[in-house]
Amino acid sequence: MSARDDINVLLVDDQPAKLLTYEVILKGLGVNLLKATSARQALEQLLRHEVAVVLVDVSMPELDGFELAEMLRQHPRYERTAIIFVSAIHLSDVDRIRGYQTGAVDYVPVPVIPEILRAKVRIFVELYRKTRQLEELNNELERRVEERTSALEASAMELRASEERLRLASEAAGFGTYDYNPASGEVYWSPYLRGIVGIEGEAPLTLDKVFEFVHPDQREDVRRHMLAYAPDGGRREIEFRLVRPDGETRWLLDRGQAVPDRQRQPGGWRVVGTIVDITERKLAEDRQRLLMAELDHRVKNILGNVSAVAHLSSQRAASVESFVAALDGRIQAMSQAHTLLARGAWGGADLHDLLTAVLAPFLSAARDNIRIEGSPVWVLPDLAQSLALTLHELATNALKHGALSVPTGRVLVSWTVRSSDPPRFHLLWREQGGPAVSEPATRGFGLTVLEAAASGVGALVECRFDSDGFAYSLDGPFEMRPEASRFGPRPRQLTPAPATRPAADGRCRRSRILVVEDEALIAMQLKADLESVGHHVVGPARSLEAGISLANEKEIDVALVDVSLGPETSAPIADALLAKKVPFAFVTGYSDAPMLPEYLREMPRLTKPYALADVQRILGDLLKLA
C-alpha cells in the first residue's frame, strides 16, 4: 500500500490560497490530496473517494467545520475517519469540547506551522494505513480459517459433535477442562477454563506458565501435585487459589487423572481433568465461620454478663425471693438492650427506644407517671446494656421507695446534647411527688454499674437526694450519629483453651494484677473476684489506650488482657507487657486467634465465661513465671 492513490487526504477550506498552502506542506507524505472549497464539495468528494484524513477549516460559509464533522460522524462509512480542525480564530474550551464531541481528533491553529501539520497528518495516515493492513490480514486470516475449516469438517464432524457436547456439558455444569502432556510439557485449557482464569487465545500453555497464575503461597503445592501424576495412578484433586491478570483471586477445585495416550506415542500417557470455580463456596464457608465465631463471641459475652449480674445481685439480696426477682428484672433489662442493639446491627441504640423498652413495665394505668423528653440520641453499643441496667435499677428503686411508690408520684427523664468533639449529652432522672428520700448507706446495683461504665469513657455521674425527690444525672460522650453506627465483623474465632486441669493456687501471694476488659460488668466481676482473694487490681482498663498507659506506667506482677477491645485488638498491650517481661494471659470469648500476630497466638488464655476457679488456676500459672 505504497502507491499515491491508495490513501486520500481531503483538504476543506473556502480560501483557495490556504488549500494551496496545505498541498505544498503535505505533498511529501505519499498520499493523494483531494481539495474542496465548501462543505458541499467536501461531501461530493467523500461520496466518490475513500478518505483517511479530513483537514477542515472551522469557519466556512453554508456549513462550518463543526456541522460538517457532525454529518460525517452520522454516516457509517466515515464515523471513524480522522478529522483535524484548522482555526484562525481563538477557540474557547467550550469550542474545543464541541469539536471533540462532533468527532475531531486534533486542532491546528493558524498560522500553521508546516512541520506540526505534516507530523499530525502523517500520524493519522499511518494509523489508517496500518488499519487497512490489519483489515486485509484479518480478511486473509478469516479466509484461511474458513478454507481449513471446510477441509476438516467432513472428517472431523463426529469429533466436533463430541467436543460440542463436552463443551455444553462443562459450561452447564460450570467447569472447565484441561489436557496436560507430560512428554511435551504442554497444557491445553478449554475456553471456559480460560474465561475462569481471565486469559484469551487457544494456544496450548506450558506447565510453568500455568503455575504463574497460581497464588504464590500455593504454587509449590500445585507444582508437586501435578508432577506426582503417574500412568497407573488414580484420580487426584486439589483446591488452590488463582490470581487472574486483573488481580482478582479465585478459588479453584482441580480433579484430574492420568490416562493412556497411544495415538501420540506408544506407551504414552497424559493427564486430563476438570477445573471448577469454587470461590462462592469458599466465601460462603468464610462467612459461615465468621458468623459462628461472632455468635460464639457474643454468646460468651452475654453469659459472662449474666454471671456478673448474678454475682453482684446476690451480694445485695435480702432473701432468695428478692434475689430471683432482682436477677430476673436485670436480665430482662439486658435482654431489651440486646434486642435494640441487634436491631441496629450492633451500631448503637436509640435512647428513647431504650427508655421506652426498659420503663414500660413501670408505667401506671394512665401511663402518665413517667415522662420522656429529648431529641434523638444514640447510645454507644458498649454502654447500652449497662445503661439499661441502670435505668431498670432507678425505676425499681423509685417503685419501692421513691416517686413511683405512690399514685401522685411522677418521674421525668430528659436529656440534652451539647456540641463538642466528640458530642456529649446530659441525661437527667428527676422524681417528684413521692415520699421524702434520704441518701442510703450503700449504693445500689444500678448506680454501681453506671459509675463503672461511665468512668471508662470519662463520664460524670451525680446523685442528689433532695427534699422533693431523688435526682440522678449523667454527663458523658455517649451520643452517636446513626449513620456512623456500623461496625465491621469481629475477627475470627480463637482456638479452644487447653483442657481443664487442677487449679493452681491463686492465693500464693498478694499480687498487682492488670485487668484489661471492655465489658463493664465482666470487668467489675473480675475485679471483685481478684480482690476477694487478696489481690490488688490495676484498672480495669476498658480501651486500648488506657491499657497501654497502665502497662507502661504502673508496677504490675501479672496481667489479664481481653483480646478484642471493640474494633481493635490488645496486641499492642501484649507487646508492652512482653517488653517489661510481665507474664500475662489473654481473656477472650473466641476459640481461635487469627487476628493476633503469630508470636502471640500461643500465649495462655482464659476463656469466657469463666469462674473464680478458672481465674485462680491461670493466675497460679502466671505467678510462677513472675
Secondary structure as UniProt FT lines:
FT   HELIX           4..6
FT   STRAND          8..12
FT   HELIX           16..26
FT   HELIX           27..29
FT   STRAND          32..36
FT   HELIX           39..48
FT   STRAND          53..57
FT   HELIX           65..73
FT   HELIX           76..78
FT   TURN            79..80
FT   STRAND          82..87
FT   HELIX           93..101
FT   TURN            102..103
FT   STRAND          104..109
FT   HELIX           114..153
FT   TURN            154..156
FT   HELIX           157..173
FT   STRAND          175..181
FT   TURN            182..185
FT   STRAND          186..189
FT   HELIX           191..197
FT   STRAND          205..206
FT   HELIX           207..213
FT   HELIX           216..218
FT   HELIX           219..227
FT   TURN            231..232
FT   STRAND          236..243
FT   TURN            245..246
FT   STRAND          249..260
FT   TURN            262..264
FT   TURN            266..267
FT   STRAND          269..277
FT   HELIX           279..314
FT   TURN            315..316
FT   HELIX           320..343
FT   TURN            344..346
FT   STRAND          349..350
FT   HELIX           351..359
FT   HELIX           360..362
FT   TURN            365..366
FT   STRAND          370..373
FT   STRAND          378..379
FT   HELIX           381..400
FT   HELIX           403..405
FT   TURN            407..408
FT   STRAND          410..418
FT   STRAND          424..432
FT   HELIX           445..455
FT   TURN            456..458
FT   STRAND          460..466
FT   TURN            467..468
FT   STRAND          469..476
FT   HELIX           482..484
FT   TURN            506..507
FT   STRAND          512..516
FT   HELIX           520..532
FT   TURN            533..534
FT   STRAND          536..541
FT   HELIX           544..553
FT   STRAND          558..562
FT   STRAND          564..565
FT   TURN            566..567
FT   STRAND          568..569
FT   HELIX           571..579
FT   TURN            580..581
FT   STRAND          584..588
FT   TURN            594..595
FT   HELIX           598..600
FT   TURN            601..602
FT   STRAND          605..607
FT   HELIX           612..625
//
